[in-house]
Amino acid sequence: GTDKGEYFFNYEAVAATTGANCITPSAIHGRNAIFYIGSTIMSVNGQNIIMDVAPYIKAGRTYVPVRYLGEALGADISWDEATKTVTVTKGDKTVVLEIGSTIAKVNGADVQMDVAPEITGVGRTMLPARWVAEGLGFQVGWNEVLKQVIVQQPLE
């Protein structure tokens, strides 16, 4: 094996210029999910999982398939066809999003998002990763170099 550190040589210096919350792979802890923009392969706690749709960037936000994000975080997901809402629940935290609406309900309170969830051509509900994950108490990082969205449990 190659030393993993070689892949991320000077990573902090590169990442620091993006202004985003950057997370180095070596800093990943607890339950975590890594999505790769444009790829149907995601990593959950180090195990690769194949999705039927790839995450993408739209209006500067990363969209991921809610089913895979929820399962990766150990959350329950329900879909209400009549109201076009998806409810993501983990423990005592709940995030409710309506397709096409920029208002999310996080633990019962209205939260204004800058983008709205949508349904793709293949019938998959795609959600802005940050709003859902943070609403459930997870941290979200972005690795510009590798085009990764990293969702992880915060340190206790």
DSSP file (Angstrom, degrees, kcal/mol; ACC not computed):
  #  RESIDUE AA STRUCTURE BP1 BP2  ACC     N-H-->O    O-->H-N    N-H-->O    O-->H-N    TCO  KAPPA ALPHA  PHI   PSI    X-CA   Y-CA   Z-CA
    1    1 A G              0   0    0      0, 0.0     2,-0.2     0, 0.0     3,-0.0   0.000 360.0 360.0 360.0 145.2    0.0    0.0    0.0
    2    2 A T        -     0   0    0      1,-0.1     2,-0.4     2,-0.0     3,-0.0  -0.587 360.0 -97.3 -81.0 145.1    0.8    3.6   -0.8
    3    3 A D    >   -     0   0    0     -2,-0.2     3,-1.8     1,-0.2     4,-0.4  -0.522  29.2-142.9 -65.4 120.3    0.9    6.0    2.1
    4    4 A K  G >> S+     0   0    0     -2,-0.4     3,-1.2     1,-0.3     4,-0.6   0.797  94.2  71.3 -57.2 -30.2   -2.5    7.7    2.2
    5    5 A G  G >4 S+     0   0    0      1,-0.3     3,-0.9     2,-0.2    -1,-0.3   0.787  84.6  67.9 -59.4 -28.1   -1.0   11.0    3.1
    6    6 A E  G X4 S+     0   0    0     -3,-1.8     3,-1.3     1,-0.3    -1,-0.3   0.860  93.5  58.2 -61.2 -35.2    0.5   11.3   -0.4
    7    7 A Y  G <4 S+     0   0    0     -3,-1.2    -1,-0.3    -4,-0.4    -2,-0.2   0.766 110.8  42.0 -66.2 -25.0   -2.9   11.8   -1.9
    8    8 A F  G X< S+     0   0    0     -3,-0.9     3,-2.3    -4,-0.6     4,-0.3   0.003  78.0 158.6-115.6  28.6   -3.6   14.8    0.3
    9    9 A F  T <  S-     0   0    0     -3,-1.3    -3,-0.1     1,-0.3    -4,-0.0  -0.303  80.0  -4.7 -54.5 128.3   -0.3   16.5    0.1
   10   10 A N  T 3> S+     0   0    0      1,-0.1     4,-1.7     3,-0.1    -1,-0.3   0.769  90.0 148.5  56.9  28.1   -0.7   20.2    1.0
   11   11 A Y  H <>  +     0   0    0     -3,-2.3     4,-3.2     1,-0.2     5,-0.3   0.897  64.1  54.9 -60.2 -43.3   -4.5   19.6    1.1
   12   12 A E  H  > S+     0   0    0     -4,-0.3     4,-2.6     1,-0.2    -1,-0.2   0.908 106.9  50.7 -59.3 -42.2   -5.1   22.2    3.9
   13   13 A A  H  4 S+     0   0    0      1,-0.2     4,-0.5     2,-0.2    -1,-0.2   0.894 115.1  42.9 -63.8 -39.4   -3.5   24.9    1.8
   14   14 A V  H >< S+     0   0    0     -4,-1.7     3,-1.0     1,-0.2     4,-0.3   0.936 117.0  45.8 -70.1 -46.5   -5.6   24.0   -1.2
   15   15 A A  H >< S+     0   0    0     -4,-3.2     3,-1.9     1,-0.2     4,-0.5   0.826  99.9  68.5 -68.2 -32.2   -8.8   23.6    0.7
   16   16 A A  G >< S+     0   0    0     -4,-2.6     3,-0.6     1,-0.3    -1,-0.2   0.751  91.7  62.4 -61.7 -22.8   -8.4   26.8    2.8
   17   17 A T  G <  S+     0   0    0     -3,-1.0    -1,-0.3    -4,-0.5    -2,-0.2   0.649  90.9  66.4 -79.0 -13.2   -8.9   28.9   -0.4
   18   18 A T  G <  S-     0   0    0     -3,-1.9    -1,-0.2    -4,-0.3    -2,-0.2   0.737  91.2-139.6 -81.8 -20.8  -12.5   27.6   -0.9
   19   19 A G    <   +     0   0    0     -3,-0.6     2,-0.1    -4,-0.5    -3,-0.1   0.552  61.8 122.1  75.4   5.2  -13.9   29.2    2.2
   20   20 A A  S    S-     0   0    0     -5,-0.4     2,-1.2   122,-0.1    -1,-0.3  -0.460  81.3 -88.7 -94.7 170.9  -16.0   26.1    2.9
   21   21 A N        -     0   0    0    119,-0.2   121,-1.5    -2,-0.1     2,-0.3  -0.693  56.5-162.6 -78.2 100.6  -16.0   23.9    5.9
   22   22 A C        -     0   0    0     -2,-1.2     2,-0.4   119,-0.2   121,-0.1  -0.682  13.2-169.6 -95.9 140.6  -13.3   21.5    4.8
   23   23 A I        -     0   0    0     -2,-0.3   118,-0.0   119,-0.1     5,-0.0  -0.992  15.5-140.2-129.0 126.2  -12.7   18.1    6.3
   24   24 A T    >   -     0   0    0     -2,-0.4     3,-2.3     1,-0.1     4,-0.3  -0.637  25.1-119.8 -82.5 144.7   -9.6   16.0    5.6
   25   25 A P  G >  S+     0   0    0      0, 0.0     3,-1.5     0, 0.0    -1,-0.1   0.830 113.5  60.6 -53.0 -33.5  -10.3   12.3    5.2
   26   26 A S  G 3  S+     0   0    0      1,-0.3   -21,-0.0   -22,-0.1   -22,-0.0   0.719  99.2  58.3 -68.4 -17.5   -8.0   11.5    8.1
   27   27 A A  G <  S+     0   0    0     -3,-2.3    -1,-0.3     2,-0.0     2,-0.2   0.475  78.0 118.6 -89.6  -1.6  -10.3   13.6   10.4
   28   28 A I    <   +     0   0    0     -3,-1.5     2,-0.3    -4,-0.3     4,-0.1  -0.444  37.0 162.0 -70.8 134.5  -13.4   11.5    9.6
   29   29 A H        +     0   0    0    124,-0.2   124,-0.5    -2,-0.2    16,-0.1  -0.948  38.1   9.9-146.4 163.0  -14.9    9.9   12.7
   30   30 A G  S    S-     0   0    0     -2,-0.3     2,-0.2   122,-0.1    15,-0.1  -0.124 113.9 -10.2  63.0-162.2  -18.1    8.3   13.8
   31   31 A R  S    S+     0   0    0     42,-0.1   122,-1.8    13,-0.0     2,-0.3  -0.511  81.7 168.5 -69.3 132.1  -20.9    7.5   11.3
   32   32 A N  E     -A  152   0A   0     -2,-0.2    13,-2.1   120,-0.2     2,-0.4  -0.990  27.0-161.0-148.9 156.5  -20.1    9.1    8.0
   33   33 A A  E     -AB 151  44A   0    118,-2.7   118,-3.1    -2,-0.3     2,-0.5  -0.999   6.9-160.8-136.5 137.1  -21.1    9.2    4.4
   34   34 A I  E     -AB 150  43A   0      9,-2.9     9,-2.4    -2,-0.4     2,-0.4  -0.980   7.2-169.6-121.8 123.2  -19.1   10.4    1.4
   35   35 A F  E     -A  149   0A   0    114,-2.6   114,-2.8    -2,-0.5     2,-0.5  -0.875  10.4-149.0-108.2 143.1  -20.8   11.4   -1.8
   36   36 A Y  E >   -A  148   0A   0      5,-0.5     3,-2.2    -2,-0.4   112,-0.2  -0.958  25.3-114.9-114.1 124.7  -18.9   12.1   -5.0
   37   37 A I  T 3  S+     0   0    0    110,-2.5    19,-0.2    -2,-0.5     3,-0.1  -0.346 100.2   8.8 -59.1 129.4  -20.4   14.6   -7.5
   38   38 A G  T 3  S+     0   0    0     17,-2.7     2,-0.4     1,-0.2    -1,-0.3   0.458 108.2 106.6  81.6   1.5  -21.3   12.8  -10.7
   39   39 A S    <   -     0   0    0     -3,-2.2    -3,-0.3    16,-0.1    -1,-0.2  -0.916  59.6-153.1-118.2 141.1  -20.6    9.3   -9.3
   40   40 A T  S    S+     0   0    0     -2,-0.4    11,-3.9    14,-0.2     2,-0.5   0.381  76.0  90.9 -88.2   4.5  -23.1    6.6   -8.4
   41   41 A I  E     + C   0  50A   0      9,-0.2    -5,-0.5    -5,-0.1     2,-0.3  -0.887  54.1 175.7-102.3 127.0  -20.7    5.2   -5.9
   42   42 A M  E     - C   0  49A   0      7,-2.9     7,-3.0    -2,-0.5     2,-0.5  -0.832  23.8-130.8-121.1 164.3  -20.8    6.5   -2.3
   43   43 A S  E     -BC  34  48A   0     -9,-2.4    -9,-2.9    -2,-0.3     2,-0.5  -0.971  16.8-172.8-119.3 128.3  -18.9    5.5    0.8
   44   44 A V  E >  S-BC  33  47A   0      3,-3.0     3,-2.1    -2,-0.5   -11,-0.2  -0.964  79.0 -25.0-121.7 113.9  -20.7    4.7    4.1
   45   45 A N  T 3  S-     0   0    0    -13,-2.1    -1,-0.1    -2,-0.5   -12,-0.1   0.871 129.1 -48.7  49.9  40.6  -18.3    4.2    7.0
   46   46 A G  T 3  S+     0   0    0      1,-0.2     2,-0.4   -14,-0.1    -1,-0.3   0.367 116.1 113.9  86.2  -4.7  -15.7    3.1    4.6
   47   47 A Q  E <   -C   44   0A   0     -3,-2.1    -3,-3.0     2,-0.0     2,-0.3  -0.860  65.2-126.4-102.7 132.5  -17.9    0.7    2.6
   48   48 A N  E     -C   43   0A   0     -2,-0.4     2,-0.4    -5,-0.2    -5,-0.2  -0.562  26.0-173.0 -78.1 138.4  -18.8    1.4   -1.0
   49   49 A I  E     -C   42   0A   0     -7,-3.0    -7,-2.9    -2,-0.3     2,-0.6  -0.991  18.6-135.0-129.9 137.6  -22.5    1.5   -2.0
   50   50 A I  E     -C   41   0A   0     -2,-0.4    -9,-0.2    -9,-0.2     2,-0.2  -0.835  21.5-163.5 -97.1 124.9  -23.8    1.8   -5.5
   51   51 A M        -     0   0    0    -11,-3.9     3,-0.1    -2,-0.6   -11,-0.1  -0.559  25.0-129.3 -97.8 166.1  -26.7    4.3   -5.9
   52   52 A D  S    S+     0   0    0     -2,-0.2     2,-0.3     1,-0.1   -12,-0.1   0.394  93.6  37.6 -96.8   4.2  -29.1    4.4   -8.9
   53   53 A V  S    S-     0   0    0    -13,-0.1    -1,-0.1   -14,-0.1    -2,-0.1  -0.988  79.9-126.7-150.6 147.2  -28.5    8.2   -9.3
   54   54 A A        -     0   0    0     -2,-0.3   -14,-0.2   -16,-0.1   -17,-0.1  -0.729  26.1-112.0 -98.3 143.8  -25.5   10.4   -8.9
   55   55 A P        -     0   0    0      0, 0.0   -17,-2.7     0, 0.0     2,-0.3  -0.300  40.6-174.3 -62.4 155.7  -25.2   13.6   -6.8
   56   56 A Y  E     -E   63   0B   0      7,-1.6     7,-3.3   -19,-0.2     2,-0.5  -0.935  25.0-113.7-147.2 168.9  -24.9   16.8   -8.7
   57   57 A I  E     +E   62   0B   0     -2,-0.3     2,-0.3     5,-0.2     5,-0.2  -0.926  34.0 168.4-109.6 132.4  -24.3   20.5   -8.1
   58   58 A K  E >   -E   61   0B   0      3,-2.6     3,-2.0    -2,-0.5    -2,-0.0  -0.983  69.8  -4.7-144.1 131.5  -27.1   23.0   -8.9
   59   59 A A  T 3  S-     0   0    0     -2,-0.3     3,-0.1     1,-0.3    -1,-0.1   0.843 129.6 -58.2  53.8  35.6  -27.2   26.7   -8.0
   60   60 A G  T 3  S+     0   0    0      1,-0.2     2,-0.4     0, 0.0    -1,-0.3   0.562 116.7 109.2  76.6   7.3  -24.0   26.2   -6.0
   61   61 A R  E <   -E   58   0B   0     -3,-2.0    -3,-2.6    53,-0.0     2,-0.5  -0.901  68.0-124.0-118.2 146.4  -25.5   23.5   -3.8
   62   62 A T  E     -E   57   0B   0     -2,-0.4    67,-2.0    -5,-0.2     2,-0.5  -0.773  23.6-158.0 -90.2 128.7  -24.8   19.8   -3.8
   63   63 A Y  E     -EF  56 128B   0     -7,-3.3    -7,-1.6    -2,-0.5    63,-0.0  -0.894  12.3-179.4-106.0 132.5  -27.9   17.6   -4.2
   64   64 A V  E     - F   0 127B   0     63,-2.7    63,-2.8    -2,-0.5     2,-0.4  -0.928  39.2 -93.2-127.8 154.9  -27.9   14.0   -3.0
   65   65 A P  E  >  - F   0 126B   0      0, 0.0     4,-2.2     0, 0.0     3,-0.4  -0.534  32.4-142.5 -69.5 125.4  -30.6   11.3   -3.2
   66   66 A V  H  > S+     0   0    0     59,-2.3     4,-3.0    -2,-0.4     5,-0.3   0.848  95.3  58.9 -60.1 -37.5  -32.5   11.4    0.1
   67   67 A R  H  > S+     0   0    0     58,-0.4     4,-2.2     1,-0.2    -1,-0.2   0.924 110.9  40.9 -59.7 -44.8  -32.9    7.7    0.4
   68   68 A Y  H  > S+     0   0    0     -3,-0.4     4,-2.2     2,-0.2    -1,-0.2   0.875 115.2  50.7 -73.7 -37.0  -29.2    7.0    0.3
   69   69 A L  H  X S+     0   0    0     -4,-2.2     4,-1.8     2,-0.2    -2,-0.2   0.947 113.1  46.5 -63.6 -47.0  -28.4   10.0    2.6
   70   70 A G  H  X>S+     0   0    0     -4,-3.0     5,-3.2     1,-0.2     4,-0.5   0.925 113.3  47.5 -61.3 -46.7  -31.0    8.9    5.1
   71   71 A E  H ><5S+     0   0    0     -4,-2.2     3,-0.9    -5,-0.3    -1,-0.2   0.897 110.5  53.1 -62.9 -39.7  -29.9    5.3    5.1
   72   72 A A  H 3<5S+     0   0    0     -4,-2.2    -1,-0.2     1,-0.2    -2,-0.2   0.857 112.1  44.9 -64.1 -34.6  -26.2    6.3    5.5
   73   73 A L  H 3<5S-     0   0    0     -4,-1.8    -1,-0.2    -5,-0.2    -2,-0.2   0.453 116.0-113.2 -89.2  -0.9  -27.0    8.4    8.5
   74   74 A G  T <<5 +     0   0    0     -3,-0.9     2,-0.2    -4,-0.5    -3,-0.2   0.791  69.6 143.0  75.0  26.8  -29.2    5.8   10.1
   75   75 A A      < -     0   0    0     -5,-3.2     2,-0.4    -6,-0.2    -1,-0.2  -0.612  51.4-120.5 -99.4 159.3  -32.4    7.9    9.6
   76   76 A D  E     -H   89   0C   0     13,-3.2    13,-2.9    -2,-0.2     2,-0.4  -0.795  27.4-160.3 -95.7 142.1  -35.9    6.9    8.7
   77   77 A I  E     -H   88   0C   0     -2,-0.4     2,-0.4    11,-0.2    11,-0.2  -0.980  10.3-178.8-127.2 133.2  -37.4    8.4    5.6
   78   78 A S  E     -H   87   0C   0      9,-2.3     9,-2.8    -2,-0.4     2,-0.4  -0.981  11.8-152.3-130.7 148.7  -41.0    8.7    4.6
   79   79 A W  E     -H   86   0C   0     -2,-0.4     2,-0.7     7,-0.2     7,-0.2  -0.961   1.8-160.4-120.7 131.3  -42.6   10.1    1.5
   80   80 A D  E  >> -H   85   0C   0      5,-2.9     5,-1.5    -2,-0.4     4,-1.4  -0.914   3.7-170.3-112.4 103.8  -46.1   11.6    1.2
   81   81 A E  T  45S+     0   0    0     -2,-0.7    -1,-0.2     1,-0.2     5,-0.0   0.863  82.8  57.2 -61.8 -38.5  -47.2   11.6   -2.4
   82   82 A A  T  45S+     0   0    0      1,-0.2    -1,-0.2     2,-0.1    -2,-0.0   0.900 120.9  26.2 -62.1 -42.8  -50.2   13.8   -1.8
   83   83 A T  T  45S-     0   0    0     -3,-0.2    -1,-0.2     2,-0.1    -2,-0.2   0.472 101.0-128.3-100.0  -3.1  -48.2   16.7   -0.3
   84   84 A K  T  <5 +     0   0    0     -4,-1.4    15,-2.7     1,-0.2     2,-0.4   0.907  61.0 141.7  55.0  44.4  -44.9   15.9   -2.1
   85   85 A T  E   < -HI  80  98C   0     -5,-1.5    -5,-2.9    13,-0.2     2,-0.4  -0.911  41.5-155.1-118.9 146.9  -43.1   16.0    1.2
   86   86 A V  E     -HI  79  97C   0     11,-2.9    11,-2.6    -2,-0.4     2,-0.5  -0.968   8.6-157.8-117.2 134.7  -40.3   13.9    2.5
   87   87 A T  E     -HI  78  96C   0     -9,-2.8    -9,-2.3    -2,-0.4     2,-0.5  -0.960   4.4-168.0-117.0 124.8  -39.7   13.4    6.2
   88   88 A V  E     -HI  77  95C   0      7,-3.1     7,-2.7    -2,-0.5     2,-0.4  -0.957  11.4-176.9-113.7 122.2  -36.3   12.4    7.5
   89   89 A T  E     +HI  76  94C   0    -13,-2.9   -13,-3.2    -2,-0.5     2,-0.4  -0.967  14.8 168.6-126.0 132.7  -36.2   11.3   11.2
   90   90 A K  E >   - I   0  93C   0      3,-2.5     3,-2.3    -2,-0.4     2,-0.2  -0.919  68.0 -49.2-141.2 115.4  -33.3   10.3   13.4
   91   91 A G  T 3  S-     0   0    0     -2,-0.4    45,-0.0     1,-0.3   -16,-0.0  -0.423 123.5 -17.9  61.0-125.2  -33.8   10.0   17.1
   92   92 A D  T 3  S+     0   0    0     -2,-0.2     2,-0.4    -3,-0.1    -1,-0.3   0.296 119.1  95.2 -96.2  10.3  -35.6   13.2   18.3
   93   93 A K  E <   -I   90   0C   0     -3,-2.3    -3,-2.5    43,-0.1     2,-0.4  -0.851  49.9-177.7-107.3 138.5  -34.7   15.2   15.2
   94   94 A T  E     -I   89   0C   0     -2,-0.4    13,-3.3    -5,-0.2     2,-0.5  -0.997  11.0-170.3-135.9 135.3  -37.0   15.6   12.2
   95   95 A V  E     -IJ  88 106C   0     -7,-2.7    -7,-3.1    -2,-0.4     2,-0.5  -0.993   8.0-169.9-123.6 124.5  -36.5   17.4    8.9
   96   96 A V  E     -IJ  87 105C   0      9,-2.7     9,-2.6    -2,-0.5     2,-0.4  -0.964   6.7-178.5-116.9 125.6  -39.5   17.8    6.5
   97   97 A L  E     -IJ  86 104C   0    -11,-2.6   -11,-2.9    -2,-0.5     2,-0.4  -0.960  15.3-149.3-125.6 142.9  -38.9   19.1    3.0
   98   98 A E  E >   -I   85   0C   0      5,-0.5     3,-2.2    -2,-0.4   -13,-0.2  -0.921  32.2-105.9-110.6 133.5  -41.5   19.8    0.3
   99   99 A I  T 3  S+     0   0    0    -15,-2.7    19,-0.2    -2,-0.4     3,-0.1  -0.338 106.0   9.9 -56.9 129.4  -40.5   19.3   -3.4
  100  100 A G  T 3  S+     0   0    0     17,-2.6     2,-0.4     1,-0.2    -1,-0.3   0.380 105.2 111.2  83.1  -4.3  -40.1   22.8   -5.0
  101  101 A S    <   -     0   0    0     -3,-2.2    -3,-0.2    16,-0.1    -1,-0.2  -0.850  54.9-157.5-107.5 139.2  -40.3   24.6   -1.6
  102  102 A T  S    S+     0   0    0     -2,-0.4    11,-3.7    14,-0.2     2,-0.6   0.343  71.6  94.1 -93.0   7.1  -37.4   26.5    0.0
  103  103 A I  E     - K   0 112C   0      9,-0.2    -5,-0.5    -5,-0.1     2,-0.3  -0.889  55.8-174.5-100.4 120.7  -39.0   26.2    3.4
  104  104 A A  E     -JK  97 111C   0      7,-3.0     7,-3.2    -2,-0.6     2,-0.6  -0.815  21.6-135.5-106.7 152.2  -37.9   23.2    5.5
  105  105 A K  E     -JK  96 110C   0     -9,-2.6    -9,-2.7    -2,-0.3     2,-0.6  -0.943  22.0-173.7-106.4 114.5  -39.4   22.2    8.8
  106  106 A V  E >  S-JK  95 109C   0      3,-2.9     3,-1.9    -2,-0.6   -11,-0.2  -0.930  76.4 -23.4-111.4 111.9  -36.5   21.4   11.2
  107  107 A N  T 3  S-     0   0    0    -13,-3.3    -1,-0.2    -2,-0.6   -12,-0.1   0.872 129.2 -50.7  52.4  39.4  -37.8   20.0   14.5
  108  108 A G  T 3  S+     0   0    0    -14,-0.3     2,-0.4     1,-0.2    -1,-0.3   0.240 116.4 111.1  89.2 -13.4  -41.1   21.8   13.8
  109  109 A A  E <  S-K  106   0C   0     -3,-1.9    -3,-2.9     1,-0.0     2,-0.3  -0.766  71.8-114.4 -99.1 140.7  -39.6   25.2   13.1
  110  110 A D  E     -K  105   0C   0     -2,-0.4     2,-0.4    -5,-0.2    -5,-0.2  -0.531  32.5-170.9 -70.4 132.6  -39.6   26.8    9.6
  111  111 A V  E     -K  104   0C   0     -7,-3.2    -7,-3.0    -2,-0.3     2,-0.6  -0.996  19.1-133.3-127.2 128.3  -36.1   27.2    8.1
  112  112 A Q  E     -K  103   0C   0     -2,-0.4     2,-0.2    -9,-0.2    -9,-0.2  -0.709  24.2-166.9 -83.1 119.3  -35.5   29.2    5.0
  113  113 A M        -     0   0    0    -11,-3.7   -11,-0.1    -2,-0.6     3,-0.0  -0.640  24.8-133.8 -97.9 162.1  -33.2   27.3    2.5
  114  114 A D  S    S+     0   0    0     -2,-0.2     2,-0.3   -11,-0.0    -1,-0.1   0.526  90.1  33.1 -92.8  -5.8  -31.5   28.9   -0.5
  115  115 A V  S    S-     0   0    0    -13,-0.1    -2,-0.1   -14,-0.1   -14,-0.0  -0.940  78.1-126.3-141.0 163.5  -32.5   26.0   -2.8
  116  116 A A        -     0   0    0     -2,-0.3   -14,-0.2   -16,-0.1   -17,-0.1  -0.859  25.6-108.2-114.1 147.7  -35.5   23.6   -3.0
  117  117 A P        -     0   0    0      0, 0.0   -17,-2.6     0, 0.0     2,-0.3  -0.322  43.1-172.3 -63.2 155.0  -35.6   19.8   -3.1
  118  118 A E  E     -G  126   0B   0      8,-2.3     8,-3.5   -19,-0.2     2,-0.5  -0.954  25.8-118.1-147.7 165.2  -36.5   18.3   -6.5
  119  119 A I  E     -G  125   0B   0     -2,-0.3     6,-0.2     6,-0.2     2,-0.0  -0.931  32.0-139.0-109.1 129.2  -37.4   15.1   -8.2
  120  120 A T    >   -     0   0    0      4,-2.7     3,-2.1    -2,-0.5   -67,-0.0  -0.219  31.3 -95.4 -80.4 173.2  -35.0   14.0  -11.0
  121  121 A G  T 3  S+     0   0    0      1,-0.3    -1,-0.1     2,-0.1    -2,-0.0   0.757 124.9  57.1 -59.5 -26.4  -36.0   12.5  -14.3
  122  122 A V  T 3  S-     0   0    0      2,-0.1    -1,-0.3   -70,-0.0    -2,-0.0   0.318 122.3-105.1 -90.3  10.0  -35.5    9.0  -12.9
  123  123 A G  S <  S+     0   0    0     -3,-2.1     2,-0.4     1,-0.3    -2,-0.1   0.702  73.3 141.7  80.7  18.8  -38.0    9.7  -10.1
  124  124 A R        -     0   0    0    -72,-0.1    -4,-2.7   -58,-0.0     2,-0.6  -0.794  52.3-127.0 -96.7 135.8  -35.5   10.1   -7.3
  125  125 A T  E     - G   0 119B   0     -2,-0.4   -59,-2.3    -6,-0.2     2,-0.5  -0.714  27.3-162.2 -80.6 121.0  -36.0   12.8   -4.7
  126  126 A M  E     -FG  65 118B   0     -8,-3.5    -8,-2.3    -2,-0.6   -63,-0.0  -0.912   7.4-171.3-110.5 129.5  -32.8   14.9   -4.5
  127  127 A L  E     -F   64   0B   0    -63,-2.8   -63,-2.7    -2,-0.5     2,-0.7  -0.875  35.9-101.2-120.2 149.5  -32.2   17.1   -1.5
  128  128 A P  E  >  -F   63   0B   0      0, 0.0     4,-1.5     0, 0.0     3,-0.5  -0.600  37.6-144.4 -67.2 115.0  -29.6   19.7   -0.7
  129  129 A A  H  > S+     0   0    0    -67,-2.0     4,-2.6    -2,-0.7     5,-0.3   0.849  89.7  55.2 -52.9 -45.9  -27.3   17.7    1.5
  130  130 A R  H  > S+     0   0    0    -68,-0.3     4,-2.6     1,-0.2     5,-0.3   0.900 105.9  49.9 -60.5 -44.8  -26.3   20.4    3.9
  131  131 A W  H  > S+     0   0    0     -3,-0.5     4,-1.5     1,-0.2    -1,-0.2   0.908 116.2  41.3 -63.8 -42.1  -29.8   21.3    5.0
  132  132 A V  H  X S+     0   0    0     -4,-1.5     4,-1.2     2,-0.2    -2,-0.2   0.962 117.7  44.9 -70.5 -51.3  -30.9   17.8    5.7
  133  133 A A  H ><>S+     0   0    0     -4,-2.6     5,-2.8     1,-0.2     3,-0.5   0.916 115.4  46.3 -62.3 -45.5  -27.7   16.6    7.4
  134  134 A E  H ><5S+     0   0    0     -4,-2.6     3,-1.4    -5,-0.3    -1,-0.2   0.864 107.6  58.4 -66.9 -33.6  -27.3   19.7    9.6
  135  135 A G  H 3<5S+     0   0    0     -4,-1.5    -1,-0.2    -5,-0.3    -2,-0.2   0.791 106.9  48.8 -63.2 -26.9  -30.9   19.5   10.6
  136  136 A L  T <<5S-     0   0    0     -4,-1.2    -1,-0.3    -3,-0.5    -2,-0.2   0.368 127.4-100.3 -93.4   3.4  -30.3   16.0   11.9
  137  137 A G  T < 5S+     0   0    0     -3,-1.4    -3,-0.2     1,-0.3     2,-0.2   0.631  79.9 130.4  90.7  14.1  -27.2   17.2   13.8
  138  138 A F      < -     0   0    0     -5,-2.8     2,-0.3    -6,-0.2    -1,-0.3  -0.622  55.1-121.7 -96.5 159.5  -24.5   16.0   11.4
  139  139 A Q  E     -D  152   0A   0     13,-3.3    13,-2.4    -2,-0.2     2,-0.4  -0.761  21.6-153.0 -96.8 147.7  -21.6   18.1   10.1
  140  140 A V  E     -D  151   0A   0     -2,-0.3     2,-0.3    11,-0.2    11,-0.2  -0.984  13.6-179.4-125.3 130.2  -21.2   18.6    6.4
  141  141 A G  E     -D  150   0A   0      9,-3.0     9,-2.5    -2,-0.4     2,-0.4  -0.856  15.2-145.6-123.4 161.4  -17.8   19.3    4.6
  142  142 A W  E     -D  149   0A   0   -121,-1.5     2,-0.7    -2,-0.3     7,-0.2  -0.995   2.0-161.4-129.6 128.9  -16.9   19.9    1.0
  143  143 A N  E  >> -D  148   0A   0      5,-2.5     5,-1.8    -2,-0.4     4,-1.2  -0.901   6.6-172.5-109.0 100.8  -13.6   18.7   -0.6
  144  144 A E  T  45S+     0   0    0     -2,-0.7     3,-0.2     1,-0.2    -1,-0.2   0.874  81.5  55.9 -61.5 -39.9  -13.3   20.9   -3.7
  145  145 A V  T  45S+     0   0    0      1,-0.2    -1,-0.2  -134,-0.1    -2,-0.0   0.923 121.2  27.1 -61.4 -46.4  -10.3   18.9   -5.0
  146  146 A L  T  45S-     0   0    0      2,-0.1    -1,-0.2    -3,-0.0    -2,-0.2   0.421 103.3-124.7 -97.7   0.6  -12.0   15.6   -5.0
  147  147 A K  T  <5 +     0   0    0     -4,-1.2  -110,-2.5     1,-0.2     2,-0.4   0.932  58.1 154.9  54.1  49.3  -15.6   16.9   -5.4
  148  148 A Q  E   < -AD  36 143A   0     -5,-1.8    -5,-2.5  -112,-0.2     2,-0.6  -0.868  42.1-153.2-111.2 140.5  -16.7   15.1   -2.3
  149  149 A V  E     -AD  35 142A   0   -114,-2.8  -114,-2.6    -2,-0.4     2,-0.6  -0.970  19.7-163.2-104.1 122.8  -19.5   15.9    0.1
  150  150 A I  E     -AD  34 141A   0     -9,-2.5    -9,-3.0    -2,-0.6     2,-0.5  -0.937   8.0-174.7-113.5 119.4  -18.6   14.5    3.5
  151  151 A V  E     +AD  33 140A   0   -118,-3.1  -118,-2.7    -2,-0.6     2,-0.3  -0.953  17.9 159.0-113.6 127.1  -21.3   14.0    6.1
  152  152 A Q  E     -AD  32 139A   0    -13,-2.4   -13,-3.3    -2,-0.5  -120,-0.2  -0.981  44.5 -98.9-148.5 158.4  -20.3   12.9    9.6
  153  153 A Q        -     0   0    0   -122,-1.8  -124,-0.2  -124,-0.5   -15,-0.1  -0.557  47.4-117.0 -72.1 138.0  -21.3   12.8   13.2
  154  154 A P        -     0   0    0      0, 0.0     2,-0.1     0, 0.0    -1,-0.1  -0.321  38.8 -85.6 -71.5 160.8  -19.7   15.6   15.2
  155  155 A L              0   0    0      1,-0.2  -126,-0.0  -125,-0.1     0, 0.0  -0.425 360.0 360.0 -63.5 138.6  -17.3   14.8   18.0
  156  156 A E              0   0    0     -2,-0.1    -1,-0.2    -3,-0.1    -3,-0.0   0.487 360.0 360.0 -75.9 360.0  -19.2   14.2   21.2
